[in-house]
Amino acid sequence: MTAIFGVLRRAVTTGRRAGRPATVPAAAGRRQHNLFDAAAVYVAASAEDDEERMDEASGWVSPEQLSFGVSELACRAVIALARERNESPQVVARELLGLSDA
């Protein structure tokens, strides 16, 4: 779970190999990916240290869309964990990042 914030940081920077386009045109009959598909695959691949899958997912949408999707996923994950622990999202987020109490 703590890796999600690292993923957000990496999603904001260029995660693709040099020369790879920001979006890949869909081939006939292939499913279009939305930003939430890309974010879910990107975060899961990052948690598993799968650079190839991260590169693939980062090519499905623009860097801005991927950043938004990863951010939204981080927010939802913190909220879900906070509800599960019966704590505030701020406490959970700080704990995940290893920060002291504010």
PyMOL commands that set and color helices and strands:
alter all, ss='L'
color gray80, all
select helices_A, chain A and resi 3-12+35-47+51-58+63-85+89-96
alter helices_A, ss='H'
color red, helices_A
deselect
rebuild
show_as cartoon
